[in-house]
Amino acid sequence: MMPMWTDICAVADIPRRGARVVKAPGGDIAVFRTADDRVFALNDHCPHKGGPLSQGIVHDTGVTCPLHNWVIDLETGRARGADEGCAHKVPVEVVDGRVRLRIGGTL
């Protein structure tokens, strides 16, 4: 199955410095909105212990895992600092104030 762009919600439906969870065939996706209204999407599990990144604290372009305080970069999915690991990044775009994810074949 080819990945396709799927309309998820309006940007305004995601709290600033927060997240919304989207159910997908390959697992939950966390869609984040920064304080300056940028939108990012990652699989909703920390590469360290699988914690729900959607429940973490969003700051600048990072999210802190609620379980063990790993900071995951929202732009790359990589853990910051000395920690190693990567959360799968999901392609996201905003068109006319609507958030779209590229989901399907790769999840």
N, C-alpha and C positions, 0 to 999 in steps of 0.2 A: 504494500500500500504506500503510495506516494504521500509525503508530508504535505499538509495544506494549511493555509492560514485560517484560523478559527477565531471569530469574534467572541471575546470573553465578557467584557464589561466596559463601562465608561471609566476613564481615569479617575473621575471624582468618586467612584464607588470604592476605591482603594484608599484607606486613610493615609494621610501624609505621614512619612516615617513609620509605615506599617506594611501589612501584607494581606493578601487574599489567597485562599487555597483553591486550586482548580483540580478537579478529579480528571485523570487522563488514563488511557489504557495501560501505559507503562508505569503508573504511579502518580502520586500527587505532585503538583507543581505549585511552588510559591511564587506569586507575582508581587513584587515590591514596588513601592512608590517612595521616592526620596523627598526631602523637605523642599527641594526645588523642582518637583514634579517629573523627575526622570523615572522611567519604568524599566524594571529588570525582571527576569524570570529564571529560576533555578529549580531543579528537583528539590522537593521539600524534605531533604534529609542531609544532615551534616556528614561529611566524609569521615569524621572522627568516630562518633558513636551512634550515628543515625538520628540525632536529635532533630525535632521539627524546626527548621529554620524559619518558617512562617511565624513562629512564636517568639523569635528573637528580637533584639533591639536593633533598629535600623539607624545608622549614623553615617552621614556623608554617603559614600558608595560602598558601605560595608554592612554586614549584619552579624551580630554576636549570637552564637548558638546559646540557647537557654540552658543546655546541660553542662557544658564544660568551658564556656567562654571563648571558644575558638572564634576568630573573626574571619568571615568569608567575604571575599571581594565580590560585589554584585556584578561588576563588569566582566570578570574572568571566571568566577566560580572557584578560584584558588584560595587556599588558606593563607592568611597574612602572617608575617613574623616568622618565627622558627618552625611553626607547625607545617606539616606537609599533608597534602590531600587536595581533592578537587571535587566540588559539587557540579553535576552536569548542568551546563548552561542551556537554556531553552530560547530559541530565537523569538524575539518580541518586537512589535512595532506599534506605534500609535498613529492612527489615521482618523482625522476629524474628531479627536477627543475620545476615540474608542481604542481599547487595548485588544490587540490580536496576537495570538501565539501560533507558531508553526509547529503543529503537532500531527501525529500520525506515524507512518512508517518507521521512525527512528526511536520512538519511546518504548 
